[in-house]
Amino acid sequence: MFDLNNVHYKQKRKVVIQNVSAHVRRGDSISLFGPNGAGKSTLMQIMAGLKQPTSGTCEQNEATDRAVGYVPQQLALFDNMTVGEHITFYQKMTKQRDDAYINEMLEVLALSDQWHVKSQALSGGMARKLNLAIGLVHEPHVVLLDEAFVGVDLATKHDMLQWLKRLNDNGTTIVFITHDWHVIYHLATQMWLLDRGQLIDTFSLRDLDQKEAEWASQSDSALTKMFALRH
Ligand SMILES: Nc1ncnc2c1ncn2[C@@H]1O[C@H](COP(=O)(O)OP(=O)(O)OP(=O)(O)O)[C@@H](O)[C@H]1O
């Protein structure tokens, strides 16, 4: 899906991403994991095509007419529009005519009965679900999620994970940023560890125990502390 070749990104004079080379393959579900400020959001925005690498390339290696779905960390909702108005607006904008897909998504996300509610009246968790649904309206072949689960209760998390798992089982590729091990266990097939702008490890979730032992033996690393809170 994406070929990252020696990607560097500088913000003013600061090096934010250094020398990142990796592949995202169709059907992967990748947890982009690392400390605050590691460069995760920046790398995701490069994949989404919202930022251009200072050097190196990020190329989509599969021709498709379906755009990438990017769900930003900040909620992108209009206060005075209802849930239904948001969905129909994005449906028209992306020419999505498959009402069955939309209805199923709204059912699984338990948003159907909020159809007439204005987004300013939604709870934080509901607003997060709507933010996710908007990013998925056009059935993207790749979904990029930047901390899409912040502040949601466990039932809401369950619904969001259920829909994303179903998409992934049907071949949708997912790359997601989270600090929540729950989400990683339920959604990830792989982890990419990013630290200070560098991709320091990529591995299958099956190897998590072994990787935890490796990281536990390192001292004074933010990643060691993050792995210590795994259980
Ligand atoms: N607009 C900006 N101007 C200056 N520096 C920036 C800007 N955006 C990001 N940075 C810097 O780039 C680095 C990476 O930021 P980024 O948001 O990609 O990290 P992150 O891993 O997603 O962090 P977090 O987990 O806190 O969201 C940080 O050190 C940040 O200070």
Ligand as a Chemical Component Dictionary entry (heavy atoms), coordinates in Angstrom:
data_LIG
# 
_chem_comp.id                   LIG 
_chem_comp.type                 NON-POLYMER 
_chem_comp.pdbx_formal_charge   0 
_chem_comp.three_letter_code    LIG 
# 
loop_
_chem_comp_atom.comp_id 
_chem_comp_atom.atom_id 
_chem_comp_atom.alt_atom_id 
_chem_comp_atom.type_symbol 
_chem_comp_atom.charge 
_chem_comp_atom.model_Cartn_x 
_chem_comp_atom.model_Cartn_y 
_chem_comp_atom.model_Cartn_z 
_chem_comp_atom.pdbx_ordinal 
LIG N1  N1  N 0 3.916 22.840 13.702 1  
LIG C1  C1  C 0 5.033 22.482 14.349 2  
LIG N2  N2  N 0 6.010 23.381 14.611 3  
LIG C2  C2  C 0 7.142 23.038 15.252 4  
LIG N3  N3  N 0 7.413 21.789 15.679 5  
LIG C3  C3  C 0 6.484 20.858 15.451 6  
LIG C4  C4  C 0 5.250 21.125 14.775 7  
LIG N4  N4  N 0 4.547 19.995 14.687 8  
LIG C5  C5  C 0 5.286 19.048 15.291 9  
LIG N5  N5  N 0 6.452 19.553 15.730 10 
LIG C6  C6  C 0 7.506 18.818 16.437 11 
LIG O1  O1  O 0 7.699 17.592 15.778 12 
LIG C7  C7  C 0 7.908 16.534 16.713 13 
LIG C8  C8  C 0 6.984 15.375 16.396 14 
LIG O2  O2  O 0 5.634 15.765 16.600 15 
LIG P1  P1  P 0 4.445 14.730 16.364 16 
LIG O3  O3  O 0 3.184 15.456 16.716 17 
LIG O4  O4  O 0 4.582 14.151 15.013 18 
LIG O5  O5  O 0 4.774 13.629 17.455 19 
LIG P2  P2  P 0 3.848 12.492 18.064 20 
LIG O6  O6  O 0 4.717 11.290 18.213 21 
LIG O7  O7  O 0 2.620 12.349 17.265 22 
LIG O8  O8  O 0 3.511 13.072 19.505 23 
LIG P3  P3  P 0 2.212 12.886 20.468 24 
LIG O9  O9  O 0 2.192 11.455 20.932 25 
LIG O10 O10 O 0 2.528 13.827 21.587 26 
LIG O11 O11 O 0 0.999 13.296 19.677 27 
LIG C9  C9  C 0 7.697 17.126 18.086 28 
LIG O12 O12 O 0 8.927 17.243 18.712 29 
LIG C10 C10 C 0 7.071 18.468 17.848 30 
LIG O13 O13 O 0 7.583 19.388 18.767 31 
# 
loop_
_chem_comp_bond.comp_id 
_chem_comp_bond.atom_id_1 
_chem_comp_bond.atom_id_2 
_chem_comp_bond.value_order 
_chem_comp_bond.pdbx_ordinal 
LIG N1  C1  SING 1  
LIG C1  N2  SING 2  
LIG C1  C4  DOUB 3  
LIG N2  C2  DOUB 4  
LIG C2  N3  SING 5  
LIG N3  C3  DOUB 6  
LIG C3  C4  SING 7  
LIG C3  N5  SING 8  
LIG C4  N4  SING 9  
LIG N4  C5  DOUB 10 
LIG C5  N5  SING 11 
LIG N5  C6  SING 12 
LIG C6  O1  SING 13 
LIG C6  C10 SING 14 
LIG O1  C7  SING 15 
LIG C7  C8  SING 16 
LIG C7  C9  SING 17 
LIG C8  O2  SING 18 
LIG O2  P1  SING 19 
LIG P1  O3  DOUB 20 
LIG P1  O4  SING 21 
LIG P1  O5  SING 22 
LIG O5  P2  SING 23 
LIG P2  O6  DOUB 24 
LIG P2  O7  SING 25 
LIG P2  O8  SING 26 
LIG O8  P3  SING 27 
LIG P3  O9  DOUB 28 
LIG P3  O10 SING 29 
LIG P3  O11 SING 30 
LIG C9  O12 SING 31 
LIG C9  C10 SING 32 
LIG C10 O13 SING 33 
# 
